[in-house]
Each structure stands twice: as C-alpha cells, then as structure tokens.
Amino acid sequence: MWNSFLGKRLKGCGYAAKGAWMLLKKEPSIQVQAFIAIVMTVAGFYFEISSIEWMLQIFAIALVMSIEGLNTATEEIADFVHPDFHSKIGFIKDVAAGAVFFAAIGAVIIGCIIYIPKF
C-alpha cells in the first residue's frame, strides 16, 4: 500500500507533519510566531472578523511560519556545509532572515488593516 500513489502522498504528509512538529518543538522563533498566531486567532473570534479577514489572517500566519521554516532549514544547511564563519554563508543566512522580515512586515500590515478599525 505504501508504494501506491496515495500511499506515497500519505507518507509525505507524515514527513511534513514530523517537520512541522520538530520546528514547533525546537525553534524559539517558530514558538513565538505560533504564540502570536494563537493570540491573533483568539482576537479574530473576539472581534468576529469577516470571512475575507479570516482568509487574509490565516494566509499571513501561514506565510510567516512557512518562510521561517525555510529560513531555519537554510541556516541548518549552511551550518552543516560550512560550520565556521564565512562571509558568503553569513550573506545567505541574512538574506533568508530578510525574507522572514518581509513576510512579518506584511503580516503586521494585514493585522493593522483588520484590527485598527475595530478599536
């Protein structure tokens, strides 16, 4: 069964869930973002945001957490390939962190658009 098309997809989902759990368990930045995601989800229920606002909020949360996961993977690969300081590795890590920064700024803007009018 595990060699069938569906079996391979299910196996892949298992690996993805394991990776998500590893991120949540071991990465402080993802833990902070998960906490913020929970707070914003509670706020969404409290302020009874619209369906479109929910979609934007969920998209922003997923985007930030996904890019943070890619940033973590990039840092791990870079440290594995070249454990000592190297300016190119530093550049790669900074660019990956910059991508998270862009997503986080976008998420903050989306949050402001949704919640400032509610106050």
C-alpha positions in Angstrom: 0.0 0.0 0.0 2.8 2.4 0.8 4.2 2.1 -2.7 0.9 3.3 -4.3 0.4 6.9 -5.4 -1.9 7.5 -2.4 0.4 5.7 0.0 3.4 7.8 -1.1 1.4 11.0 -0.6 0.3 9.9 2.9 3.9 9.1 3.7 4.9 12.5 2.5 2.3 14.1 4.7 3.7 12.2 7.6 7.2 13.6 7.0 5.7 17.1 6.6 3.9 16.8 9.9 7.1 15.5 11.6 9.0 18.5 10.3 6.3 20.9 11.5 6.4 19.3 14.9 10.2 19.5 15.0 10.0 23.2 14.2 7.4 23.9 16.9 9.3 21.8 19.4 12.9 23.1 18.9 12.8 26.5 17.2 12.2 29.5 19.5 11.3 31.8 16.6 8.6 29.5 15.4 7.3 29.1 19.0 7.0 32.9 19.3 5.2 33.0 16.0 2.9 30.2 16.9 2.0 32.1 20.1 1.3 35.2 18.1 -0.8 33.1 15.7 -2.9 31.8 18.6 -3.4 35.3 20.0 -4.5 36.6 16.6 -6.8 33.7 16.2 -8.4 34.4 19.5 -8.7 38.1 18.5 -10.3 37.0 15.3 -13.1 35.2 17.2 -13.4 38.0 19.7 -13.8 40.7 17.1 -15.9 38.4 14.8 -13.8 39.2 11.7 -15.3 38.5 8.3 -14.5 35.5 6.1 -12.2 37.6 3.9 -10.4 38.9 7.0 -10.0 35.3 8.2 -8.5 34.3 4.9 -6.0 37.2 5.0 -5.1 36.5 8.6 -4.6 32.7 8.0 -2.6 33.4 4.8 -0.4 35.9 6.7 0.2 33.4 9.6 0.9 30.6 7.2 3.3 32.7 5.1 5.3 33.9 8.1 5.6 30.4 9.6 6.4 28.8 6.3 9.1 31.2 5.5 10.5 30.9 9.0 10.7 27.2 8.4 12.6 27.7 5.2 14.9 30.1 7.0 15.6 27.5 9.6 16.3 24.9 7.0 18.6 27.3 5.1 20.5 28.1 8.3 20.9 24.4 9.2 22.2 23.5 5.7 24.6 26.5 5.7 25.9 25.5 9.2 26.3 21.9 8.0 28.1 22.8 4.8 30.4 25.4 6.4 30.3 25.3 10.2 33.0 28.1 10.5 32.3 31.7 9.8 32.3 32.6 6.2 31.1 35.8 4.7 29.1 34.0 1.9 27.3 31.8 4.5 26.6 34.9 6.5 25.1 36.6 3.5 22.9 33.6 2.7 21.6 33.4 6.3 21.0 37.2 6.3 19.0 37.0 3.0 16.9 34.1 4.4 16.2 36.1 7.6 15.3 39.1 5.4 12.7 37.0 3.7 11.1 36.3 7.0 11.2 40.0 7.8 9.3 40.9 4.6 6.6 38.3 5.4 6.4 39.5 9.0 6.0 43.2 8.0 3.3 42.1 5.6 1.5 40.2 8.3 1.7 43.2 10.7 0.2 45.4 8.0 -2.6 42.9 7.4 -3.2 42.8 11.1 -3.4 46.6 11.3 -5.8 46.7 8.4 -8.1 44.2 10.1 -7.9 45.3 13.7 -7.3 49.0 13.9 -10.9 49.8 12.6 -12.3 47.6 15.4 -10.9 49.8 18.1 
